[in-house]
Amino acid sequence: MIRETCFRSFALAACTPALIVTACGDDSAQDPQTSPSVATIDANSGAASSNAPEPTEKIDTERTFGSASFRADVWADNWFALYVNCELVGEDSVTITTERSFNAETITFDATYPLTIAIEAKDFKETDSGLEYIGERNQQMGDGGIIAQITDTSSGDIAAAANAAWFSIVVHRAPLIKDCEKDSNPYDNCQFEITEIPTNWASAEFNDNAWTEATKWTENDVGPKDGYNQIPWGTSARLIWGSDLEVDNTVLLRMVVEG
């Protein structure tokens, strides 16, 4: 029997399938890795404007209002989707269902300041147990991590870079009991927590005050490879994730860049 667990954080929803909503408010297909019976938590917040904190790592750049061209460089373990001003501008070309998918992506797009940058980042997992290589000798928890920087190509300045000033929320956590890592039946016995993705979470109007600051991690922590060193990262760009590299499997990240 599948162990269903409810967690009372934010507004509690029944133990029913999580409704996956796109970043800009349209319904989308349920995550193929989401089980048919899960614990859900309603993480929707109000509609007040987001007030991002001052960056902890200053980026020296002059910006003006109006349309501009940008280049986004992103490396993720394992997958990401990038939204700017509530529009999907690009995603990892390697599907999340691919094991050992480590690669960097460069995405070009046009946008108007101020920029609302939002990233959905996922670590690979075979089931909601949060484990990978299930049934093999190396069955284990995976670990995630992402780094990104967005360059205004007209000036050459870095308009935004991933760091601890970004707001984050973890919407899939597993296994909640790490001793489950070598369990012979992890899908039934490992506990997991799934939070409903907030509606319009990538929009400028979304209120992320209830979110927490992203956790900054070192290269030694994440072990980036396969494409990471192909990007000339600026000094302000950092590897970030939730507060636990192993248990946090899907993370939403936001930053507002004023003009």
Solvent accessible surface area in square Angstrom, and as a share of the most:
residue,aa,sasa,rsa
1,M,221,0.99
2,I,52,0.26
3,R,109,0.40
4,E,83,0.37
5,T,23,0.14
6,C,64,0.38
7,F,51,0.21
8,R,202,0.74
9,S,50,0.32
10,F,110,0.46
11,A,59,0.46
12,L,62,0.31
13,A,32,0.25
14,A,68,0.52
15,C,41,0.25
16,T,68,0.40
17,P,76,0.48
18,A,5,0.04
19,L,98,0.49
20,I,29,0.15
21,V,11,0.06
22,T,39,0.23
23,A,1,0.01
24,C,45,0.27
25,G,28,0.27
26,D,101,0.52
27,D,110,0.57
28,S,50,0.32
29,A,90,0.70
30,Q,74,0.33
31,D,23,0.12
32,P,116,0.73
33,Q,21,0.09
34,T,23,0.13
35,S,7,0.05
36,P,100,0.63
37,S,25,0.16
38,V,0,0.00
39,A,1,0.00
40,T,4,0.02
41,I,3,0.01
42,D,46,0.24
43,A,4,0.03
44,N,61,0.31
45,S,44,0.28
46,G,47,0.46
47,A,88,0.68
48,A,58,0.45
49,S,77,0.50
50,S,14,0.09
51,N,110,0.57
52,A,36,0.28
53,P,49,0.31
54,E,149,0.67
55,P,64,0.40
56,T,94,0.54
57,E,33,0.15
58,K,170,0.72
59,I,38,0.19
60,D,126,0.65
61,T,25,0.15
62,E,160,0.72
63,R,68,0.25
64,T,108,0.63
65,F,141,0.59
66,G,32,0.31
67,S,91,0.59
68,A,21,0.16
69,S,52,0.34
70,F,1,0.01
71,R,81,0.29
72,A,0,0.00
73,D,5,0.03
74,V,1,0.01
75,W,2,0.01
76,A,1,0.00
77,D,8,0.04
78,N,5,0.03
79,W,33,0.11
80,F,0,0.00
81,A,3,0.02
82,L,1,0.01
83,Y,26,0.10
84,V,5,0.03
85,N,51,0.26
86,C,33,0.19
87,E,117,0.53
88,L,94,0.47
89,V,38,0.22
90,G,16,0.16
91,E,83,0.37
92,D,5,0.02
93,S,93,0.60
94,V,46,0.27
95,T,73,0.43
96,I,16,0.08
97,T,77,0.45
98,T,53,0.31
99,E,59,0.26
100,R,150,0.55
101,S,6,0.04
102,F,42,0.18
103,N,29,0.15
104,A,26,0.20
105,E,29,0.13
106,T,75,0.43
107,I,20,0.10
108,T,103,0.60
109,F,21,0.09
110,D,98,0.51
111,A,13,0.10
112,T,65,0.38
113,Y,6,0.02
114,P,58,0.37
115,L,0,0.00
116,T,2,0.01
117,I,0,0.00
118,A,0,0.00
119,I,2,0.01
120,E,23,0.10
121,A,0,0.00
122,K,23,0.10
123,D,3,0.02
124,F,13,0.06
125,K,6,0.02
126,E,65,0.29
127,T,39,0.22
128,D,1,0.00
129,S,1,0.01
130,G,0,0.00
131,L,0,0.00
132,E,17,0.08
133,Y,17,0.06
134,I,51,0.26
135,G,72,0.69
136,E,101,0.45
137,R,242,0.88
138,N,63,0.33
139,Q,12,0.05
140,Q,64,0.28
141,M,20,0.09
142,G,3,0.03
143,D,55,0.29
144,G,0,0.00
145,G,0,0.00
146,I,1,0.00
147,I,3,0.02
148,A,3,0.03
149,Q,6,0.03
150,I,4,0.02
151,T,8,0.05
152,D,11,0.06
153,T,63,0.36
154,S,96,0.62
155,S,66,0.42
156,G,52,0.50
157,D,44,0.23
158,I,39,0.20
159,A,4,0.03
160,A,3,0.03
161,A,2,0.02
162,A,1,0.01
163,N,3,0.01
164,A,21,0.16
165,A,1,0.01
166,W,4,0.01
167,F,23,0.10
168,S,4,0.03
169,I,15,0.08
170,V,30,0.17
171,V,6,0.04
172,H,10,0.05
173,R,78,0.28
174,A,0,0.00
175,P,0,0.00
176,L,46,0.23
177,I,86,0.44
178,K,84,0.36
179,D,134,0.69
180,C,13,0.08
181,E,44,0.20
182,K,128,0.54
183,D,41,0.21
184,S,116,0.75
185,N,68,0.35
186,P,5,0.03
187,Y,57,0.22
188,D,36,0.19
189,N,64,0.33
190,C,1,0.01
191,Q,40,0.18
192,F,5,0.02
193,E,25,0.11
194,I,9,0.04
195,T,7,0.04
196,E,34,0.15
197,I,11,0.05
198,P,0,0.00
199,T,54,0.31
200,N,63,0.32
201,W,4,0.01
202,A,0,0.00
203,S,10,0.07
204,A,54,0.42
205,E,105,0.47
206,F,8,0.03
207,N,27,0.14
208,D,2,0.01
209,N,92,0.47
210,A,60,0.47
211,W,17,0.06
212,T,93,0.54
213,E,99,0.44
214,A,5,0.04
215,T,44,0.25
216,K,98,0.42
217,W,54,0.19
218,T,80,0.46
219,E,98,0.44
220,N,149,0.76
221,D,64,0.33
222,V,13,0.07
223,G,44,0.42
224,P,22,0.14
225,K,102,0.43
226,D,89,0.46
227,G,10,0.09
228,Y,15,0.06
229,N,134,0.69
230,Q,145,0.64
231,I,23,0.12
232,P,114,0.72
233,W,48,0.17
234,G,19,0.18
235,T,127,0.74
236,S,12,0.08
237,A,7,0.06
238,R,83,0.30
239,L,5,0.03
240,I,1,0.00
241,W,1,0.00
242,G,4,0.03
243,S,91,0.59
244,D,36,0.19
245,L,19,0.09
246,E,64,0.29
247,V,6,0.04
248,D,3,0.01
249,N,1,0.00
250,T,8,0.04
251,V,0,0.00
252,L,0,0.00
253,L,0,0.00
254,R,0,0.00
255,M,17,0.08
256,V,25,0.14
257,V,9,0.05
258,E,109,0.49
259,G,34,0.33
